[in-house]
Amino acid sequence: MSRRRPSAAPPPTARSVATLAVAFTAGWVIMMLEILGGRMLAPYFGYSVYQWGALIGVVMAALAGGYWLGGRVGDGPQAVPFLLGALVVSTVFVLLVPWFAPAFLPGLRAWGPAWGAVGASALLLGVPSVLLAAVSPIVVRLTLTERVASTAGAVYAVSTVGSIGGTFFTTFYAIPVLGTRLSYHVAGALLVVAVVVVGLARQRRGSLATAALLLLALAPQQGIQPPGLILERESVYNIIQVVDQPHARYLYLNYQDGPQTVMPKDSLLAGSYYDYFLLGPLLSGGRRVLFLGAAAGTALKQLVRAYPDVEVVGVELDPAVIAVAKAHFDLAESPRLHLVAEDARWYVETSRERFDVVAIDLYVTGHIPFYCTTQEFFRAVKSRLTDRGIVMMNVLSIQAGDELIAPFVRTVASVFPSVFLIGSGNFILIASNASVTESELKAALTGRPAPAVVGEVAVRAAPSFRTAVAGPEWPIFTDDRNDVEFRTFRMFYGQY
């Protein structure tokens, strides 16, 4: 008895190839929107596990809903009109996101870091992700042959390849080269092309007129710029803005709730927590400083100018920020100032140099990266210190009592024998590699010879200098268990 051979797959037609191209485009744009959504959420929810978990979860839910919807519609007579409508509505939505997001996202912060991020992700991604996910099941129906499994497999493979392309394109080219706003217009342009392809393949002339109207909306519009803005660019890591005002120049990274760097124009001192880092060489008695989180370098320049014999290594994650600091904030490398573009934790774990002071000011959209708040991180920092070296770390803790600063104190005290604090609000947490008393460090603060500008800062710091205390009820941050992002969000925005 002879076995029947499966029939050969029919050659693809121009119509089926065009329809597959639409599935490819839908997959590409979905991933563009997910990654761009991370940029849009960052000023309001930070780059945190909550933000990315919300984005991924919302997109997965939208895909599930879209696949179901596309399956239901695809078997009916309205498959092609629905497909065109889904592409048109998605295009309009994508073009509007950069405009409506800043108006609505701040209000969603009141929902908290978890549900607020979920709500914001749904607002930005829900509608277009559902509609674009519905494309693939409809495309399966429109290109269906008797080989159902082969057709479905081909469509979803093509869509997934599009998703891969959209991911790499957005991450490695669109955001750093084009910027977030223009990248949304690119996504919209791709969807307009998909509308044209479907219209031509299915002889829907009305869709071509709709596509022509959408093209008129694709011209990029300049957003509202802050007064004094002299530079705006995007890098792989940051949205970078430089704002020039009469008495100071400001660096903003990703959001404008607070500057990353303030450079006074008429004095060396900034009159803020930056100045306290000048006390590092005075307290340690040494002259080698490692600064993690250099940003535009105000504190680094203060150290080099105040102490004629201090050597500073400044570590900054983003090479683009270093370039902006050199071009717009008078930060220049010299034999006493060396700049390194590197992740802070990776640097302290791989470097073999020893320092008398390790200064830490690591904030991204109001948050310290969780992996730079843990026991493991501070042990790595300790390994970079000389025997009597000290750590100085900026910790912003306002509106929440001890809820944020106390876990930092407990974490650092689990690694270092002596821990102290200066200030309030913007705390400077100080830890010594050697066991010292509060009176000994206070004597160094007020009794050692120091440059005049450093002495001025020491007088300002002395009244608030005290031993740091935190009870056992507060957690110790580790790489394994760490809720610093949640605590930081609640510190900024209160209970919700």
N, C-alpha and C positions, 0 to 999 in steps of 0.2 A: 504494500500500500504506500503510495508516494505521499510525501509530506508537502503541504502547500507552502510555497515561499511567500514571505510577506511582500506586499507590493512596494515598489520603490517610491520614495517620497517625491511628490511632484516638484518640479523646479519652482523656485520662488518667483512670484510675479512682482511687477513694479509696485502694485498696490500693497502687497504683503510686506515688501521691504520698507515702504514708506510708513506703514502702520507700526512695524517693529521699531523704526527710528523714533516714533512718538513714545513708545514704551521706554526706550533708552533715555530720551530727554526727560521724561517724568522721573525716572530713577535718579538721574543727574541732579535735577533741581531739588528734589526732596532732601538730598544730602547737603546741597548748598544751603538750603534754608535752615537745616539743623545746626550747621557749624556757624553760620551767620547769626543764628539765634543766640548762641553762646556769647558772641560779641555784644549783642543788644542787651542781654540780661546782665552782663558783667558790672555795669555801673550801679546796678540796684541790688544784685544778689551775690556779687563777687565771683571769682573763679573757684567754685567750691564743689564738693561732692554732691551737695544738694542741687546745685544748678545743673550739673551734667546728668545727674540721675533723673531730674525732672524732664530735661530735654529728651533724653533717650526714652524714658517711659512714655511721654506724650506721643512721640513719633511712633513707637511700637503700637500704642493703642490706636493711633490714627491709621496705621497700615492695616491693622486687623479690621477696623471699621470700613476702610476704603475697599479692601479686598471683598468683603461681604457685599458692600453696596454695588461694586462693579459687577460682581457675579449676578446679582439680582437684575440689574439694569441691562447687562449684556445679553441676556437671553430674550429681551423684548424688542419691540420695533423702534424704540427710542434710543437705541445704543449710540448711534452716530451723533444725533443732536445732543445727547447727554455728554458724550466725549468732548464735543466742541465747547459746550457750555462749561464743563469742568476746567478746560484749559483757559477759557476766557476769564472766568471768575478767579482762578488761581493767579492769572497774570495781574489782574486789577489789585488783588489782595497783596501780592508781592510788592507792587509798586507803591502801595500805601503804607506798608509796614514802617519804613524809616520815618514817616511823618506822624503816625498815630502812636507808635510805641512810647516815645518820651512823654506823651501826655497821660498815658494810662499806667505805665509800669510803676511809677513812684507810689501810687495808691495801693498797689498789690503788696508792697513791702509790709503793710500792716498785717498781712496773713502769716508772716513769719518766713524763715529761710527755706522751709520745706514746702508747705502748701502755697506760699507766695510764689515760689519758683515754678511749681506745677501750674498754677493759674496763669502766670506770665507766659510759660511755654505754650500752654493751650491757646492763649490769645494770639501769639505770634505764629504758631505752626499748625494749629488744629485744622482750620478750614482748608488751606492749600494741601496739607499732607493727606487728609481724607480724600479730597478730590483727585489728587495725583496718584494716590494708591489705587483708586478705582480704575485707572487707565489700563493697567495690565490685564485684569480679567476681561475687559471689553476688547482689548486687542487680541486676546486668545480667541474670542468668539468671531471677530472680524477676519481673522486669518486661518480659521479652523478648516482642517482637512479631515479625512477619515482617521488620520494618525493623531488622535487627541493628545496622548501623552507627549509625543514629540513636539507638537505645537505649543502646549503649555510649558514644557521644559525650555523650549527655545525662547519664548517670550520672557519668562522669569529670569533666564540666564542673561538675556540682553538687558533687562531692567537692572539687574544686579551689577553688571559691568558698568552701566551708566552711573549707578550709585558710587561705585569705586572711583570712576573718573571724576564725579562731582566732589567727592571727598578730597582727593589729592589736588584738584584744581583750586578749590576754595582755600584749602589750608596753605598750600605752598606758593600760590600765585595771586589769587584774587584778593585776599585780605591784605597781605603785605604790599602788593604792587598797586592794586586798584582802590583799595579801601572798602569799608563796609557798605556805604551808601551806593557807590557805583556797582558793587558786586550784586546788590539787589536788582539793579537795572539790567545787569547781564543775565541774571536768572529770568527776569521778565522778558528779555529779548529772545531767549531760548524758547520760552513758552509761546511767544508770538510766531516764531518759526514753526513750532509744532502745529499751531492753528492753521497756518498756511498749508503745511504738508497735508493735514487731514482734509482741508477744503479742496485742494487740488485732486487728491486721491479719490475723494468721494463726490466730487463735482458739486460742492456746496459753495456757490459763488458768494452767498451772503457772508460767509465766514471770512472771505478775503477783505471785504469792506470793514468788518470788525477788526481784523488784524491791522488794517491801515490806520484806523482810529487809535488802536493801542500803541502803534509806533509813535504817534504824536506825543503820547504821555511818557515815552521812554527818555526824552531829553533830560539829563540830570539837572536837578535844581540845587542851588547852594542852600544849605541849612543856615539857621540863625547862628552867628558866630559871637563868642563872648567879646566884650570890649577889650581892645588892646591885643588881640590875637595876632601874633607875628609868624607863627608856624603851626601847621597841623599836618600830621602824617601818621600812617599806620605801619607797624612792624609785625613780625610774627608774634610778638608777645604783647604789644601795647598799642593803644590809640594815644599818640603823643601830641600834646599841645603846649606851646610856649606863649605866655601872656605877659606883655610888658606894661607896667604901670609907672607912674612918676617916681616912686620911691623904691620899687623892688621889681624883680622879674620872677615869674612863677613857672614851674614845670608841673603840668597835670598829666597823670597817666590814667587813662580809661574813664575817669569820672571827674566831676568838678565840685564834689562835696568838700574837698580839701586838697591843697597842693602837695605834690610829692617833694618839691624843693622850693625854698624861698631864698632868693639872692638879694640882700639889701644893696642899694646903690651907694649909700653914704656912710656905711660903717662895716666893720668886720663882723661884729656880733649881730645875730638875727633877732635877739630878744625872745627866743623861744627855746624849746628843748634841745635844738641843735647845739646850742652853746655848751651844754653840759658835757658833750663829748670831749671838749677841750680839757676836762679834768682828768682824763685817762692817764696821760704821761705823768701828771703830778701825783696821782694816787699810787701808781705802780713804781714810779722812780725809773722807768725805762723809756726808750725812745723808738721802739718799733711798733707800729700800729697796723692792724688789719681791720679794714672797714667793710663789713658785709652789707650791701644795699647802698651803693654809692650814689645812685640817682644822678642829679646834676652837680653834686659835689660841693655844696656849701660847707658842710662839716669838714671835708677833706682839706679844702683851701684854708679854713680856719686853723686847722692843726699845723699845716706847713708854714703859714705866715706867723703864727704866734710863737712857735718853737723853732729856732734856727737849726736845730740838730735832729728833729723828728723825721723819720722815714715812714711813709704811708703806702700801703697796698690797698687799693680800692677795688672791690669786686662788685660787678653789676651784671645781672643776667642778660640784659638786652644790649647788644652792640649798637643798636640804633640810638638808645638813650645816651650811651657814651659819646657817640658822634654829635648828638644835639648838645650835650654838656660842653663839648669842646668848642662848638660853633657859636653857641648862644649864652653860655654861662662862664666863659673865661677859664674853663678847667683845662689845664695844660700839663701834660706829663713832663717829668724832670727827673734828675737823679734821685730826688727825694719823694717823688710821687709816681707810682706805677699803677696803671689801670688794667684790670683783667675782666674780660667778658666771659662769665662763667656762673653757673648755679652756685649759690652760697654753700649749700650742704656738700655738694660734690667737691667744691674747692677745699673745704676743711677736712674732708675725708681722704683726699688724695695728695694734698700739699705736704711737704716735709719741713717747711719753714716753721720757726718759733717766733712768737710775738709777745711783747710786753702788755699789749692791750688788744683785745678783740672787741670792736664796736659793732653793734648789730642794729640795723634799722630797716627791717624787711617788711614792707607793707605793699600789698597789691589790692587795689579797690577796697581799701579799708581793712583788709585781712592780712595777717601773717600766714604764709603758707604753712599748713599743719605740720609738715615734716621738718620745719625749722623751729618747732616749739617743744620738741620731745626730749626725753632722757637721752636717746641715742644721738640726737643732734648735739646736745650740750656736752656729752662725752667726747664727741669728735672735736668740738671747740676746745675743750680742756686739753686735748692732746696737742693743740697748736700753741699753748701758752708756755711761757717760761715759768720757773718755779714760783716766782712771786707776781706772776701776771694776773690781770683782772679782765673780766668781761663786763661790758656796759651795753644794755639792751633797752631800746625804746619800747614801752608797752603802753598802748592807749587803753585806758580803762575808766570810762565815765558812765554815769547814770545807772550803774549796776552794783554799787558797793564793792565787795571783794570778789564778786563772782568770776571776774576774769583775771585780775592781778593775783589773787590768792593761789590758783592752780599754777601760775607761772612761778611764784615764789616756791611752792612745794616741789615743783619739777626741778628747778635750778638747785634748790637746797639738797635734793637727792644726789646731786653730782658734785657740788662744791661745798667746802666746809663753812664758808662765811658768806652771807647774802645780805645786802642792804638796799635801801631805796632812797631816791631823791625825787622831790616834787610830788605832784598829784595830777590826775587827769592824764597828761603825758608823763608817766612814771619813767624814770631811768633806773632800771634794775642793775645792781652792781654785785658781782660775785668774784671772790678772790680765790686764786689757786692755793694760797697758803692760808692757814687759820689765823685770822686777825680779829681784833675787837673793834667795836664801834669807836671807842676813844682813840685807838691807834690810827684809824683811817681819818678821823676828824682832825687829829693833830697833823697828819700829812696834808689834809685839805687846807688848813689855815696856817700851818707853821712852816712849810717848805718854801724856799724861794721860788718865785714863779714870775713869768712875764706879766706886765701890768694888766693886760686884757684878761689873762687867765685868773689873776687874783680877783678881778671884778666879778667873774663868774663864780669863783669859789665863795666869795662873800654872799652872793645871791643863793647859792646852793646850801650853805652850811645850816641854816635854820630848819630845813626839811630833811636833812640827812639823818637816817635812823636805820636800826636793824630791822630787817624784813621778817615778819612773823606770819605764819599761816598754819592753822590747825589741821589735824589728821582727817577732818571731815571733807577737806578739799581734795580733788583727784590729782594724780600725777599723770601728765601727758606722756604717752608712749606712742611709738609707731603703730602699735596694735590697737590701742584704745585712745581716742582723742576726739573731743567734741569742741575744740577751740573755735571752729567756724560758727557753730550754733551759738556759743557764748558771745562771740564777737557781734553777731547779728543782733542778738537780744540786747547787748550793751548799747548799740547804736539806736535801735528802734523800740526798745522797751518791751513790755509784755504784749502778747497778742492773743 
